[in-house]
Amino acid sequence: MSTLIYRKSLDNLHSNGINTCNLLSSIGLSTYEMKNPHGRITEQFHYQLMEKVSDVNKVVFGSTIPEDVYLNSVELSHSMFPEFIGLCLNETTPEAALQRFAESRFLMGNCDDLIIETGTSHTRIKYHNNAPRKINNPSAMFNLILIGGIIKSYCPAIRMQMQLTDSVIQHHSLLSDLFNSCCQLQQENNAIIIENHYLTIENEKFNALLNRLQINHIDALKNKLFSEPPLTASVNALIEQCYRAGKELSAGIIMEEICQNLRISRWTLNRRLQGESVTFSQLLAQKQLAISMRLLRQSRLSIQEISERLGFSSHSVYSRFFKQHTRITPMQYRDRGGGPMD
């Protein structure tokens, strides 16, 4: 789940006097992880944080989702995910926009299930919450409102039937106005029902070139987002940050810096990394190797200076480390111009 989903909520709570650092640390998250521009959190943390934020929102705003989110769901989502929402607003038909939303919603998060059922006369868009029953999960309502807003951008006069499993909701009349029909409660599924003929209306403002560029951009984002698990990506970035500071840092000092930034103990860091099938030592070694290769290619630093910068106890220890991973010495790598190893 993208951390951007929570960024505005946490900012709003902070501006209303809520200590969001304590809120995050109560479930083992840090402000550093949440402020990462392309940060992700696991499904487990998502549901834990959702429960916390929803409960505090009820106290502060009187609702799990503030009213402005209902009214400005498309605009708010576009401010967080311009590539994704921009593409959904630039498709040939509402039907194509709906399919694009389903395919690309991983940018926001894909912990829950979105199911599109097309019948002879109507299409049903179902949103299934996968959160534990005890958690009050407003994701279904928010996503259905967002989908409805996107489809209405193609056909403002469209009538959609919204169905919710809840028996009571806030802003009932507001939802009815948004969908141009009365919202039905205590239903079997959370869903929107749309007449098929609305979904085939042509978008006269469709921009084919922009559409291709948007698709390419989203494909690139997908590759970037899923190249590393969430915590692994944060730890790698912090290791890089430590070395870029230009200090001679040991492994112990780097781990201490990371734990301070993430506001977690060494034990918790190791346990969470283990959950992502990696260890701190592995990440540190990979980053040390990558940085040393870069310095050997691009700088005039001596082997001794590179060794010291990367926190090795001696030139010989660094050389053994480098050869263990590359089968050649640092000097041989530099003499080759940083070319591929056989």
N, C-alpha and C positions, 0 to 999 in steps of 0.2 A: 504494500500500500504506500502511495506517495505521501511524504511528509507535508507536502503543500496543502493537502486536504485539511490539515489541522492548523496550518500557520495563521490564517485569519482568525479562527476561533480562539487560539491561544493569545493572539495580539489583543482581541476584544476583551478577553477575560483579564489580561494583564492591565489594560487601561481602566478596568473597573475594580482594580485593587486586589486581584487574585494573584497569589504567588505561584506562577506557572512553573517555575524551576522546581519547587517542592512537589507540585502535582506530577511532573514528569518523573522525578527521582523516586516517587512512591511506587512506581511500577518498573523502575530500572532503566529509564530512558534519560537522555541528556539534551540540553538545549543545542549542543553542537550537532547531534544527529538530526534534530528537527530543523535546523537552519541550513543544512546541506542543500544546495539548489536542486540537486537530483536525488535527494535522499529517499530511502525506502525503509519501511519497518515491516516486520513479519506479521503474519495474520494474528498470532497470539498477542503481540503488543498493540495491534490495531484495535482489537476488540476490548482490551483492557483500557486503552486510552479513550476509546469511544464511550465506554461506561462512565469514566471519570468526567470527561468533558460534558456529556449529556446531563449528568447529575448537577454539575455546577451551573450549566446553562439554565436549568430549570429554576435554580435559586436566583440567579442574576437577572435573567430575561423572562422568566415565567414560561419558557418553552424549551424543548430539547433543540429546536432549530429556530433561531431568531427570525422575525417576520421579514426582514430585508432579504434573507436568503431565498424565501419563497418568491418575493417580487422580482429579484434580480439574479436568478439562478444561472442564466446563460452568461450574463455579463460578469458575474463573480467567477464562474468556472473559466471563462475566457481569460480573465486576468491571471489565473494560476496556470492554465494549460492552453496557451494561445494556439499552439500547433494543432492540438487535438480538436478543440472546439471550432477553430477556424476551418478545418477540413470538413467537419460535420455541417457547417453552414455553407459550404461551397461544393455541393454535390448536384447531380443532375435532377434528382427527385427526392421527396421526403423518404421514400423507400430506400434509396441508395444511402441517404444520410443515416437512417436507422441501422442499416447493415454496417456502415462505417463506424458508428458508435459502438456496436457490439464487438467489432474486430479490434478497435484501437483503445478501448477503455482501460487496457492494462496500464496506460500512462497515469491514470488516476488511481487505479487499483482493481484487482480482480479476485478479491476474497469471496465475494458472493456470486450468485448465478443469475445471468440474464438470459431469458428464454423467449424466442420469438416464434409464435405459432400463427401461421397464415392459413386462414380458411377460405371458403368460396366467396364470402362477402365481407368478412371482418378479419383484422389482425389483432392478436392479443400479445402484448408485451409484458411478460411476467418477471418479477424481480424476487428472487428467493434469498432471504437472509440466512447465512450460515453461522451467525453468532450464537453462542449458548443462549438458551431461553431466558435465563435470568437477566441478560443484558438488554436494556432498552435500546434497540438499534434503529436509528432514524434513517439509515442508508437507503432503504426502499423508497421512502417518501421523497427524499432529496433527488435520487436518480430518476424516478418517474417524473418529478416536476421538471428536471433538467431535460429529459427526453421530450416531454411535452412542449417545453419552450423552444427547443430546436425545431421540432416539426411545425409549430405555429409560425416560425420565421418564414417558412415556405408557403403557408396557407393560414393567414391570421384568423379567418372565419371558421376554421375547422372545429368540429365538436368531437371531443374525446370523452369516453367514460372511464373515470378513475375508480378503482376498487382497492380497498385496504382491509387488512385482517384486523386492524384495531377496532375497538368498540367506541373509543372516544379519541378525538384529536383536537389540537388547537387550530385556530384559523380555518375552520371548516368552510365558512362562506368564501374566504379568500381562495381556497383551492377550487371551489365550484366556479368562481369567476375565471380563474386561470384556464380551466378546461371547458368552459362554456357548457357545463352540465353539472348536475348534482353528484357529489362524491358519495359512493356507496361504502358503508362500513360493515364490519363483521363478515367479510367475504372469505372465501377459501384461499385466495391468493392475493398478493399485492400486484396489481396489473393496470395497464391502460388498454382500452379496446378502441380501435379506430376502423372506420369504414375504409375498405381497400381503395375505393376510387380516389380518396384524398391522397393516398400515398404515391400515386402515379402522376401527379401534377408536375409539369415540367418547370424547372427553375430557369427563368428567362435571363437571370444574371449569372448563370454558371460560367466560370472562367476555367477553361480546360488546362491552360498552361500553369496557372496558379495551383490547380488541383494536383497536377503531376509533381510540382515542386513540394507541395505540402506532404504528399505521400512519401516522397524520397526523404524528407526531413524526419518524418515519424519513423520510417524504417531505420534511419541512423540512430535516432533516440532509443529505439528498442534494443539495438545492438549494444549501445552504451549502458543502458539501465541494467541489462541482465548479464553483463560480462562478469559481475561480482555480486555475491550476497551482500545485504545491507551493511552489517557490521564490518565485514571484511573491507568493503569500500571505504568506510570511515577510518578504520585503522590504517590502511594504506595511505590515505590522504594525510593523516596526522604524522606518520613516519616521514613522509616526503617533506612535510612542513618543518619537522625537527631538523632534518638535514639541510634544508634550504636556509636555515638560520645561520649556518656556517660555524656552528659550535662542534667541538669534539665531544660526542655523546656516546656513553656506553649503552648497552642493551637495557640495563636496569633503569637508567635515567630516562630513556625513551619510553619505556613502559610506564614509568611514573607520570611522565608528561601526558601520555594518552589517557591514563586513568583519571587524571585531574580534569582533562577536557571533557571526557565522557561521564564524569561524576560517578564512577563505579570503582569497585575494588579490583585488585589483581585477580582474585578468585572468580569474581563475576565475569571479568573480561575473558579469562581462559575458558570458563564454562560456556559462555555465549559463542565464542569462536569455535569451540568443540562442536556446538550445535550446527555450525556451518562447515563442518568437516575440515577444519584447518587449525593450526596453532600459531601463537604469536611468533615463535622462533622461525617458522616457515615463512611467514609474511615478512619478517625483518630480513631474513636471508635473501628473499626474492628482491626486496627493495634495495638492499645493499649491492646486490649483483647488478641490477639495472642502473643504479646511480654510478657505480664504479665504471661500468662500460661507457656511460655517457661522459664521465670525466676523462677517461682515457682517450676517448675520441675527440672531445671538444675543448679540453683545457691543456695547459702546460704544467699542471701540477705534477710533482714527482710521485713515484709509486709510494714513497714514504708518506708524503703529504696526503695522498688519497687514503692511505691506510689509516692515518690518524683522524682524518675528517670523518671516516665511517666508523670510528670507535674501536678499531682492532688494537689488540695489545701490542702488536709488533708487525713490522714489514713481512716477516716470514709467515706469521699466522694468516695475514691477509693474502699472501701469495698462495698458500695452501688452500685457503677457502676458494679463491678464484679458480685455481686449477681443478679443484674437486668438481666444480660446476661447469667448467668450459673445456677441460682437458688441455688447456694451454696456460702459460703464465701471463700475468698482466702485461709484462714487457712485450711478449710475443703478440698479444692482442693489439697493443698499440702499434707495434711495427707493421702489422698487417693492415693498419688503417681502420681497425674496428670491423673488419670483414667477417663473413660467416666462418664458424668453426667446422672442421671436418667431422 
